[in-house]
Amino acid sequence: MSQVSGRAFDVGVLSGVFRFVKPYRKTLLATVLLTIAIAAMSPLRPYLTQLTLDSYVAQGDLNGLVTMTVVMLAVLLIQSLFQFLHAYQSNLLGQLVIRDMRVQLLGRMIRFPVPYFDRTSVGIPVTRTISDMETVADIFSDGLIIIIGDLLQLAVIMGYMFYVDWQLTLISLSTIPMLAIATNVFKNSVKKSFTEVRTQVAALNTFVNEHLSGIRVVQINNREDKELERFKDINALHRDANVRSVWYYSIFFPVVEILSAISIGLLVWWGASDVISDRLTFGTLVAFIMYINMLFRPIRELADKFNTLQMGVVSSERILKLMDNHIVEGEPSTKKLNLHKIKDGVVEFKNVWFAYKDEDWVLKGVSFTIQKGSRLALVGATGSGKTTIISLINRFYEIQKGSILIDGVDIRDYGLEELRASIAVVLQDVFLFSDTVRTNVTMGDESIEQEKIWEGAKRIGLDRLIQNLPGGLEYRVGERGTLLSMGQRQLISFLRAWVHDPAILVLDEATSSIDSESEHLIINATEELTKGRTSIVIAHRLATIRHADCILVLDKGHLVENGSHQQLLAKKGFYHRLYEVQFSHQDK
C-alpha cells in the first residue's frame, strides 16, 4: 500500500482535486454563497424566539405573536430552501468532479505499460477507479464545504452570543475543552480504522475479481469450499475494520450528548438566578439553550465530517498519484511521431537481451531478420522466449540491450499508436469484450465499413457462422465471449486482424482445444490472413512448420538454430529432437 499523508487539509492534494473544479466554477460559487447565507441566518430563529417571548408573549400581545409565528415560518422555509439547494449543488459538484476524474484516470491507466499490470493486483486500480472516487465526492458533499460552513456557523453563533451576554456565553462554553479532547481522540482513532477499511476493500475487490474471472479453474479443481473459506477470512478483516469505526462512533456521540446536557444544565443553573433577579430575560435564556444545541450539533458532526474529508484526501492522494504516474510510455525516443510509416513490415532483431526482472535474462543476444511478406515460425520448449518476442515487437516491454527495427527504423522511434496499428496479434487465449460481434471485430473503429467486415468473413470462412447468430453482427457475445465456442472466438479474432489490414501479423495458432471443423476453418483462415503479409507464428502444428519460410529454434533464451523445415531436419540437431518429441505424431 502506498504511503499517504493523511492530513485533512493537505493543500497539495486538495489543489490537485480542485483543478477538476475549474469547469464548474459557477456551481462552486453557488455552493459557497449558499454556505455563507446559511451561516449568516443561523442565529435568526433563536433571536426571533427570544424576541417573541420577551416582546409579545410576556406582554400578552396575541397579534404580535401571530405575526412573529408567520415570520419564523417564513425564515424556516427560506433556510430549508437554502439547505436543499446547498445539498443539491454540493453533491452535484462532487459528482461532476469524480466523473471527470474517473475518465482521466482510466484514460491514463489504459495507457500504462504491461509491466505495471504484471506487478499490480487488479483490485488496486479497480478500487481507485470506483470506491475511492466515491470517497473523493464526499469532499464536496459531506467534507470540506460542509466543514467550512459549520465553522462559519459556529463563528457567527458564538459572536452573537458574546454580543448578547459574554458571561452566559462563557458558562455555556465551559465544556468545550473536554469536547475538543474527545473530538481529537475520536478523529485519530477513526482515521486509522477508515484507512484500514480502504485497505480491506482493495483486498476484497482483488479476491472477488480474480476468482470470478477464474471461476472455471476454481470449479475444475473443486476449490469452491476452500476459496470460500479464504474469502471469509478476508471478509472478516473488512468487518473488523468497520466494527472498530462503529465502536468509536458509539462512544463519541454519547459523550457529546452528555457534554451538551452539562452545558445546558450549567446555563439553566446560572441563568435562572439572573432571570429571577431580572438581570436576564426569559427569552434570552431560552435563546441561549437553542444556541447551545446549535453549537454542539456541528461540533458533534465536525469530527465525523473531518474524517470524511480526511479519507477523501487519502483517496484523492492515491488517485492523483496514480493519475500523475509518469510510467505511461509510447512517445518516440526521437520525438518524430508519424514521420515514419510502416509499409513493408521488415522486422529485425539485433543482439536483443531482455529480462522481466533484474538480469534474469529471458532472451540472450537474439538476432534475426524477417523479410517483407515472409512467414517466420517460432518453435521451442515452454519458457524458451517465444511469447516474449511477440511482446517485445509490440513494445509491451522495453529491451535492456540491442535493438528491434521495423522497416529499418527502431521501434522506439515510432509512436505506440502508430506501431500497434501496423501489427495484428491473434493470441491462443482470445479475449472478446461483452459487446457485439461487430464491435469486437472493429474495436470501435467506425471507419471500417460493414462491406469490409463481410468480405473478410467470407474469405476467412466465418460468414455463415455470423449469419446463423441471432442478430448477426449485432449478436452480443457475452463476457469474454463465453456465449461462443473457442473456435468461434478464435475465428472472430482472425476477422478482427483481417479488417485492420496490418503490415505485420503475429499469431499464436494453438488449435489443441478446438474441434476438427473449427480447426479446418482456422487453418484456412491462417492461410488467408498470412498471404502476402509478414507473419510471425508460434508454431503448434506441423503444417505451419512446413509452410514457414524460416524457422527459429529457441532454447532457454538463445537462438540455437534457424532455417527451413527440411534444412533443420537434415542437421539432426536441436530442431530434429524437438520435432521428434513435439510434431512427428502429427504425421501419423
N, C-alpha and C positions, 0 to 999 in steps of 0.2 A: 504494500500500500504506500502511495506517495505521501511524503510529509506535507502537512498543511499547517498554516499559521494558527488557525482557529480564532483569530481576532475578529470580533463582530464588525468593527469599523476599520477594517483593512482598506486603506484609501486606494492602494494599487489595484486590489481585486474589484472593489466597488466601481472604480473608474473604468475598469475593463468591462464590467457588466453594463454600465451606463452609456458606453459608446453605442450600445444597441438601442438606447432610448432616443437617440438623436432624431430618427424619422418620426417620432411620436411626441414631439415637444409640446404640442397643443394638449394632448391627453395628460402629460405630466404637469403642465401648468394648471390645467383644470383641477387635477388632484391636489396640488399644493394649495391653490386658492380655497378649495373646499375644506382642506385641513385647517387652514387659518381661520376660516369662517366658523367651523365647528368649535374650535378652541375659544374663539372670541365670545361665542354665545353661551359657553359653558356656565358662567355664573348667573345667567339670566333667570332660570327657573327658581333657584334658591332665593335670589333677590326679590323676584315677584311674589314668592310665598311670604317672605318677610314683610314686604310692603302690604300685602293683602291682610295678614294677621294684625299688623300694628295700626294700619290706617283705616281699615274697613271692618274687619271682624271685631276688633276691640271697641270700635265706635258704633257698632250695630248698623253700619251702612249697607243695607241689602243691595241697593242698586250698584253701589261701587263694587260689592263682592261679585255680582253677576258680570260686571264689566271686566274685572280682573280675571275671572274664570275664563271668559272668552279670549282675553289677551294671552293667558297661559296656554290655552288650547292652540291658539294660532302659533305661538312660539314653539310648542311641541311639534306641530305639523311641519313647520319650517325646518326645525332641527332634524326631524325624521326624514324629510326630503333630502336635506343636505347629506345625511348619513347614508341614505340609499345611493345617491349619486356618487358619493365618495367611495363606497364599497364597489360599485359598478366600475367606476373609472380606474381604481387601483388594480382590481382584478383584470380588467381589460388590458391595462398597460402591461401587467405581468405576462399575460398570455401572448400578447403581441411580441414581447421581447423574447420569450422562450421559443416561439415559433421561428423567429429569425435565427436564434442561436442554434436550434436543432438543425436547421437547413445548413448553416455554415459548418457546424461540427461534422455532420455526416458528409458534407462535401469535402471536408479535409480528410476524414477517415478513409473514405473510399479511394483516396489517392495515396494512402500510406503504403510503403513498400511491404512486400510479403513477409520479410523477417520480423516486422512488428507483430503481425498476427501469429507468427510461429512462436513467439515468446510471451504473448499476452493472452491471458484467459479471456474467452469470448464474453464472459459475464461482465467484465470491466467496461468495455465500450458500450455494451447494452445498457448497463446501469447509468453510465454517464449520459447517454442519449435520452433515456426515458425517465427513470425515477429521480435522478439528480436534477434534471431540468425542472421537474415539478417543484423541487425544493427551491430552486432559483426563483420561480414565480412567486413564492411566498415572501421574498424580499420586498416585493411591491404590494402584495395583497395583505400580508399579515406581519410585515417586518419593519423595514426602515421608515417608510412613510407613516405607518401607524405609531411607531415609537416616537418619531418627531412630533406627531400630533398629540400623543399622550403627554410628552414632556412640555409642549407648549400649553396644553390644557392645565397641567399641574402648575405651571408658572403663573398663568392668568388667575387661577383659583386662589393660589397662595398669596399672590399680590393683592387681590381684592380682600382676602381675609385679614391680612395685616393692615390694610387701609381701614377696615371697619373696626377691628379691635385686636391690637397686637398681643395683649396679654392672653386673651382667649385663644388666639391662634397658636401661641407657644404651648399652651396647655394641650391643645388638640394635636400638636405635632410631637409631643413628648415621646411617643413610642416609635417615631421614625428611625432613630439609630438602631433599635433592635430589629426593625423591619429590614433595614439596609443590610445588616449582618446576615439575617435569614435569607434574603434575596441573593446575596453573593454566594453563600454556600449552595443554595439551590441551583444557581446558574452554573457554577463549576461542575457540580455533580451531574446535572442533566446533559451538559455539553459532552462529558465523557461517554455517557450512555448513548447519546444520539450518534456520536462518532462510531461507536461500536455497532449500532443498528445499521448504519450505512455500509459498514464492512460486511456484516452478515447478509444484507440484501444482495450485495455483489456476489457473495458465495452461493446464495440461493439461486440467483439468476444463472450463474455458471453451471451449477449442477443440473437444474431443470433443462436448460438449453442443450447441454451435452447429451443428456440421457434421452430426451425426446428425439433429438436428431439421430442418435444411435440406438433407437428402440429395437431395431431388428437384432443388433448384436446382443442387447440385453436379453431379449426373449430367446434367441437361439441358444445362448449359454445358460438359460434358466437362472438368470440373475435377478429376477423381479423382487423376490423377498429380501435378498441381501442388499440390493441397491436401495430398497425402501428403508431398510434399517439405517443405511448411511444417511439417507435424506432425513430421517427422524432426528439423527444426531445434529445435523446442520440446522434443521428447523428449530430444534430445542435451544441452540445457541442464539438464534434470532429471537425466539420467545423470551429467553432470559434477559437479553439486552433490552427488550421493550418493557418487560416487567420491572426492571430496575428503574427505568424512567417513570413508569406509573407509580412506583413506590415513592419516589421523590416528590411527585405531584401530590400524592395522598398525604404527605406530611406537610408540605409547604402551604397549601391552601387553608387547612385548618389553623395553622399558625397565624396566617394573615388575618383570618376572621377573628381570632382571639385578640390580636393586637388592635384590630379595628374596634372591637367591643370595648376594650380597655380605654381607648381614646374617647369613645362616646361616653363611657362612664365617668371619666375624669372631667370631660366637658360639662356633663349634666351636673356633676357634684360642684364644680366651680361656678358654673353659670347660673345654677338655680339660686344661689345666695345673692348673686347680682340682680337677678330678676325680682327676687323678693324685696331687695333694698332699692329697687327702681334704678339701679345703675345700668341695667341691661334690659332691653325689651324682650318679650317672649318670642316675637317674630325673629329677632336676631339669633336667639338660642336655637330655634328650630332650623333656621337657615344654616347655622354652623354645623348642626348634625347632618344636614344634607351635604354640606361641603366635605365633611369627613368621609362620607360614603363615596362621594365623587373623587376624592383624593385616593382612597385606598383601592378603588376598583382598578384604575390604570396602574397603580403601583403593584398591585397583586398580579396583573396581567403583564406588567412590564418585563418581569423575569422570563415569563414564557415567550413573549414576543422577542426578547433579546436573544433567547436560544434559537428561536425560529430564524432570526436574522443571522445568527452565528452559523447555523447549519447551512443556511443559504449561501453564506460566504465560503464555507468549506466546500460545498458542492460547486460553487462558481469557480473557486480556485482550481479544483480538479478539472473542470470542464475547460477553463481558459488555458490551463497547462497543456491539455490535450489538443486544444484548438490552435494554440500558438506553437505547437511542436514543429520543429524545423526538420523533421525526418522525411517530409514529403520530397520525393525525388522526381526526376524526369526532365529537368531542363538540360539542354545540351551543354557539354563541358565548354564548348567554344562559343556558346550563345548564338549559334547560327541556325536557329529553328527554321525549318521549311526551306532552307537553301538547297538541301539535298532531297532527292526524290528516289525512293526505292522502286526500281523498274525491273531489273533482271533477276534479283534475288540470289546473287552470288554470295555465299556465306563462307567466311574464312576464320578459323581459329588459329591464333599464333601463340604457341607456347603458353597456353592458358593454365593457370593454377587457381584453384578455388577451394575454400573451406567454409563451411557453415559457421564454424566456431574456431577461433584461435588458429592454430596451424594443424588442425586435424583434416588434412587435405583429402578432398573427395575427387578432384581432378588434379593430375600431376603432369604438367608440361604437355598438354594435349594440343596437337596441331593437325589440321586437315582443311581441305577446301571442297566445297560443293559447287559445281558449275551450274550455270543457268539451265533450268529445265530438267536437271538430273534428279534421280531418286537415290537417297542415301539411307541405308538400313543400319540401325544400331543394335548390336547384339552383345550379350554379356550376362553374367550371373547377377542376381539381385544385389544391389549395392555397388555395382561397378561404375555408376556415374551416368547412365543413360538418361534418366529423367532430369538430372542436374543440367545436362547440356540443353535440354528443351527450356528449362527455367532461365538459363543464362542468356539464351538468344532473345527471350522476351524481356530481359533486364528485370526479372523478379528479384535477382540478387546481383551484387556488383562483384566482379572478379578482383582478386588480390594482385595477380601478376598476369602479364601478357596482354593480348588484345583480341577483340572479336570484331570483324569487319563485315559489313553487308554492302555490296556494290563498291567495295574499296574504301568505304567510309566507316570509321569507328562508330559502333552503335551508340556510344556516349555523345556523339555529335548529332544524333537525331533526338527530336523531342519524343517523349514516350507515346504520345497520341499518334504521331506520325509513324513511329516504329511499329507499334502494335496493330495499327490499321493495315499494315502490309503483311502481317503474319496471322495466319489462322491456325488455331490449335484445337485438335479433336482428341480429347482425352478418353482413357478407358472408363473412368468414372465420370459419366456425363452428368452435368448439373443443368437442370431446367428450372426456370422460375415458375411460381404458381400463377401463371398467366396463360394467354392463348398461344396456340401453335405459331401464329403469325408473329407475335411479339418475341417469342423465343427464337424465331428464325432471323428476324430483322434486328433484334436487340434495340428496338425503338427507333431505328433509322427510317424515318418517313420517306426518304428519297428512294428507297427500294420499292419498286412497283410490284403489284400483285402478279403481273405477267412474268416478271423475272423469277418470282418465287415458284410459279407453276412450271416454268421452263426448267428450273433446277430440279424440281421434284420429279419431273418426267425423266430427266437424264439419270438421276440417282435411283429411280425406281420407287419413289415414295408417293407418287401422285394418287394411286389407288388407295393407299393406306389413309391419306389425308381425306380423300373424298368419302371414305367409309366412316370417318369420325363424325359424331353428331355436331353439326355446325362447321365442319371442315376446318379451315384455317382459324376460325374463331373458337374452336374447342379449347377449353381450359384444361391443362394437363395435370393440375394438382400440384401440391408442394413437392418440389424436386422432381416433378414428372412422374409421380407414383401411379397415376392413372394409365400410364403407358407401359408397355413391356420394355425390357432392357434393350432389345433390338430396335424397337421403335424410337426410343430415346437416342440411341446411337445414330440412327439414320437422320433424325432431326438435327443433330449436331453436325452431320455431314452437310445437310442442306444449308445450315447456318454458315458454314465455311464457304460453300459454293457461291451463295448470293453476294458475299462480301468480296469475292474475286481477289484473293490475296496473291502477292508475289511469291510468298513462301508458305508452304503447308507443313505443319508439324502434326504427326499422327501417332497416337498410341493405339494400335489397331487390335487390341485384345478381343477375341471372339469366343473365349473358352466357356462363357456362361450364356451363350446365345444359341437358339435353336437353328437347325440346319437351313431352314428357309430364310431366316434373317441373316444368317452368315453368308448365304449366296448373294443376297441383296447388298450386304456390306462390302463384299469382295468387289462386286460390280461398281459400287459407289466409290470405293477406293481407286479403282482404275480410272473412273471418270474424273474424280477430283484431282488426281495427281497428273493427269495428262497435260504435258507441256508446261508443268509448273515445278519449281524447285521444291523437293519434298524430303523431309526427314522423318523416318519411320522407325519407331521402336518395334522391332520385328518379333511377332509371336507365331507367325505362320510361315511355312516353307515357301508358299507362293510369293510372299514378299521378298524373301531372301533371293529366290531365283530371278525375280524381275528387277532387283535393285541394280543400279549402275555401279554402285560401290557399297561395300560392307565394312563398317568399322567394328572391330572387336575390342571391347573394353574389359579390363580386369583390374579391380581394386584401384580405379582412377587412372590407370595407364592405358594408352592406346597401344595394344600389343600386336595387332595385325590389321591390314586393310587390303581390299581387292575385291574382285568379283567372287561369286559363289564357287565357281569351278576353280579359279586360281587359289582360293583359300583351302579348298578341299585337297588340292594337289600338294599343298605344302605339308600336309599331315601334322599340322601344329595345333595351336590352341583352339582355333576355329573348328578343326576337324573333330577334336574331342568334344567340344561343346555341341556340335551338330549331332554327333552320335547320341549324346545324352538327351538333348532338348528337341531336336527336329526330325531325326531319322524315322521315328514312328509314324510321322505324317505321310511317309512314302508308302506305308503298308495299307 
